[in-house]
Amino acid sequence: MPTKIVIECSAAERKAYSIGTKFKTENVRVCKKPDGRNYLRAKDQTIYKI
């Protein structure tokens, strides 16, 4: 997967960190938005700041 692919997370996580913050996650699956964009969705939308 590309290194700049979007990882979907909760709104609370997006508000807590600025754009460009790096995270890691586990147990992801590739999903596709209706407009054709691919993104990763973490199990239970759990992410960890690096």
Buried (B, 14 or more C-beta within 10 A) or exposed (E): EEEEEEBBBEEEBEEEEEEEEEBEBEEBEEEEEEEEEEBBBBEEBEBEEE
